[in-house]
Each structure stands twice: as structure tokens, then as C-alpha cells.
Amino acid sequence: MNIDFSRNFDRQFHSRLTAVQRQQALDIIELFIDEPFHKDLRNHTLYGKWKGYRSISLGGDLRLHFKEIGANRVIFEAVGNHNQLYKS
């Protein structure tokens, strides 16, 4: 699987996550590459303003949002907690 990261994701990754959370995110992304629907990821479709995207869990209230842009390619678009990702 090919993984890309949007500029927005990169900014959020460094500004919203602690060093420990960043390492956890990298570990979760590795798991996602190996097994995209592993039960611990809680991979699910999003709706509303995030229609067309999917989300995986980083644990607790943190989520990673991504979009499938090809048969074997995704781009991670956003990272944050529920309030950060779903505020109007």
C-alpha cells in the first residue's frame, strides 16, 4: 500500500500530537499498511463534511482521517481529537 500525507496532516501531526502520540501514530500507520481492517484500528467510513473519507483510531479520542485515492493508495488528510476534527 502506498501512503501519502497532505500538508495539512503534516502540520496537525506536529502541532496537535505529543512526541509519544506521534510515535503511536507511526506505529498505527504501520499496522494499517500491514492490515488495514485490523480490529484495533476501528477503520470506518465517515459522513457529513468528511463524506468520502475513512477514519482509524489512534487510541482514546484521537483519530487519523484518510481518503482512498486508488486501488492501493491512500492519503492521510487530518489528525486530531473528536472536537478538533468535527467542530464546525
N, C-alpha and C positions, 0 to 999 in steps of 0.2 A: 504494500500500500504506500502511495506517495502522500506525504503530508506537507502542506504549506501553512504559513501563518500570516495573517493580514497585519498591516502596520498597526491597526487598532489593537489587535490581540497582543502584539509585542509591547505596546505602551501599557496596556492593562496588566499584563503579566508582570511587568517590573514595578508598577506603581501600586497595584492592589494586593499583591501577594508578598508574604514574608519570604525570606530565604528558604525556610523549611517547606513552606507551601509550594514554592517554585520547584523544589526537588520532587515533592509529591506529585506535582502536575506532570513533570517529565516522566516519572515512573508510570503514572496513569496513561500517558500518551503511548508509552512503550507497550503497556498491556493492550491498549486499544489497537495498536498496529498488529499485534500477535493474535488477538481475539476480540474483534470489535463489539461483540454482543456478550462478553463475559458478564455474569450476573452482578459483579461488584461495580461495574460501570453504570448500571441503570440507564443504558442507552435508550433514548426515547425521542419521538417526534415532537416538535414544538408547534404552537399555534399562535394566532393573533399576529402581533408585529414581527414575530420570529417564524412565521409560516415559511416552510421550505428548508428550515434548519433542524438540526438534531442537537441533543444535549447529552453529555455524560457527567457523572458525578465525580468530584474531586474529594468527596467526603464532607460531612456536615452540610453546610448551606452553600458550599462553593460548587459552581458549575463551569463547564467548558462547552461553549456553543460552536458548532461547526456545520459546514454545508458540504454535501457530496457534489463534486463538480465533474465527476467522471466515474467510470466503472470501478476504478481502483485508486481514486484520488479524492482527498478532502482538503478543505481549507478551514482552519480554526479562526473564528471571527471575534469571539469575545470570551472573557473570563471574569468571574466575579460572584458575589453572593446574590441571593434572590432579589433583594432591594436594588442593587446596582444594575442588574440585568433587566428587570421588569418594571422599573419606575417609568412613569410617563414622561 
